[in-house]
Structures are given as C-alpha cells and as structure tokens.
C-alpha cells in the first residue's frame, strides 16, 4: 500500500484554539486580505533582524536587552502572521489565485532577515558565517518540501528544524541572551543557537528527502 502524502497545510496546534479563531474572524470581518497578512510577516521578520543587528552593536546591557526583547516579540508576531494568513484564507474563504506565492515567498525573506541578523549578535569571527549558513539551509528545507509537492509527493513538514522550530530556537536564544546580558556573562548564545539550527536543518533536509523519495517510489 502506498504511503499517503502529508496535508498541504502545516500542522499548527494553535489553529484550533478559540483565541486564534476569534482573531482570524476579526481580521476577515474587517476585510484584511490573507496576502496582506503574509507580507506583514516580512515586515516583522525585518524588524526582528534589525533588532538583532542592533543588539550586537550595544555595549550597554539595558539597550542590548531591549533589542533582544524587540527581536523576540517580532519573531512571534511573524509567526502569528503565518498563522492568520492561512486561517483567513481557508476558514473564511478569502483565498486568491496568487495566494500560494504569498504564502511561500514572504516566509523565505522573513527567515533570511532573522537568521542573518542573528549572525551579528555575537562578537565572534565566524558568527556572521553561521548566520549565512543557517539562512541558506532554512531556504533549502523549504525548497525540498516544495520540490516534493511539485513532484506529486505532497507537502512534508518533517523536522526537527522546520520553520516553527527555527523560530522557537531564535526566540529562546533571544531570551537567554537577555539573561546573559543582565548577568554580564556575555556568552555567545546566539551563535550556539545558529549552530543548532544548522545541524537541525541538515537533518531536516535529509529526512524530508528520504520521505519524499519513499513516497514517490511506493506510489
């Protein structure tokens, strides 16, 4: 028996919560288009990346903490945009013909802004390179998923470093960075986080590729 392709929607637990449904309904009633929400994710991604770059340039602990807090908040707002664009489009029947483009392309830019910005937080010779590597692999994970869908294997959102996992790692690094700045430890937490994302993305690419090939071969 052939292996069934996974759903075309990313499994998100919060999609079924009351608060998410209420906010999505509020947005739909006010005529906010899903594509607009998708584009806002790029804005919040850029804000997060900018906050991370600024955090790396701050000597004062208080301003560094403020920048990291702004980055963490912006990352979460980016994820909320990713949640609500799909809910408004699907649950409230506001899909557009170009919706798939707006669903995918802004995400790639948001990932790039955040992960590249993270490479400027720590004062290490190779931290920027880590940011570039993590950003490249993040795009590759999405490419492999999209490649599987175009080949007829369906969308496979396997981890361990899918989008929500990358953003969770970045948010945790921001919060740990706040603790580090407040205690004057000055640990390269963001670089550690980028290293974890790189390893996780490599595993994710491998797992998705294997799953896609097996799905196609068993069809």
Residue pairs with C-beta under 8 A, 6 or more apart in sequence:
2 215
2 218
2 219
3 214
3 215
3 218
4 154
5 152
5 153
5 154
5 155
5 156
5 215
6 154
6 155
6 156
6 157
7 154
7 155
8 149
8 154
8 155
9 86
9 90
9 155
10 86
10 155
10 157
10 162
10 163
10 164
11 157
12 83
12 164
14 20
14 83
15 83
15 86
15 87
20 83
20 84
20 87
21 87
21 91
23 84
24 84
24 87
24 88
24 91
24 92
25 92
27 37
27 84
27 88
28 88
28 92
28 94
32 88
33 88
33 94
33 96
34 85
34 86
34 88
34 89
34 94
34 95
34 96
34 99
34 102
34 103
35 85
35 96
35 98
35 99
35 102
37 81
37 84
37 85
37 88
38 81
38 82
38 85
38 102
38 103
38 106
38 107
39 102
39 106
40 81
41 78
41 81
41 82
41 85
41 106
41 107
41 110
42 106
42 109
42 110
42 113
44 74
44 75
44 77
44 78
44 81
44 110
45 74
45 75
45 78
45 109
45 110
45 111
45 112
45 113
45 114
46 109
46 110
46 113
47 70
47 71
47 74
48 70
48 71
48 74
48 75
48 78
48 113
48 114
48 117
48 170
49 71
49 113
49 114
49 116
49 117
49 118
50 113
50 117
51 67
51 68
51 70
51 71
51 74
51 117
52 67
52 68
52 71
52 114
52 117
52 118
52 120
52 121
52 174
52 190
53 117
53 120
53 121
54 67
55 64
55 67
55 68
55 71
55 121
55 177
56 120
56 121
56 122
56 123
57 120
58 64
58 67
61 181
61 182
61 184
64 177
64 181
65 178
65 181
65 182
68 121
68 174
68 175
68 177
68 178
68 181
69 174
69 178
71 114
71 117
71 170
71 174
72 171
72 174
72 175
75 114
75 167
75 170
75 171
75 174
76 167
76 171
78 110
78 114
78 167
79 164
79 167
82 107
82 163
85 102
85 103
86 103
88 94
89 95
89 96
89 99
89 103
96 102
104 142
104 146
107 142
107 163
108 139
108 142
111 135
111 138
111 139
111 142
111 163
111 166
112 135
112 138
112 139
114 167
114 170
115 131
115 134
115 135
115 138
115 166
115 170
115 194
115 197
116 131
116 132
116 135
117 131
118 131
118 134
118 170
118 173
118 190
118 193
118 194
119 127
119 128
119 129
119 130
119 131
119 132
119 134
119 190
119 194
120 127
120 128
120 131
121 127
121 177
121 190
121 191
122 188
122 189
122 190
122 191
124 188
124 191
126 191
127 188
127 190
127 191
127 194
130 191
130 194
130 195
130 198
131 194
133 194
133 198
134 166
134 194
134 197
134 198
134 201
137 197
137 198
137 201
137 202
137 205
138 163
138 166
138 197
138 201
140 201
140 205
141 161
141 162
141 201
141 204
141 205
141 208
142 163
144 205
144 208
144 209
144 212
145 155
145 156
145 157
145 208
147 212
148 154
148 155
148 156
148 208
148 211
148 212
148 215
149 155
151 212
151 216
152 216
152 219
153 211
153 212
153 215
153 216
153 219
154 215
156 208
156 211
156 212
156 215
158 204
158 207
158 208
158 211
159 165
159 200
159 204
159 207
160 200
160 203
160 204
161 169
161 197
161 199
161 200
161 201
161 203
161 204
162 204
165 200
166 197
166 200
166 201
169 193
169 196
169 197
169 200
170 193
170 197
172 193
173 189
173 190
173 192
173 193
174 190
176 189
177 189
177 190
179 185
180 186
180 187
180 189
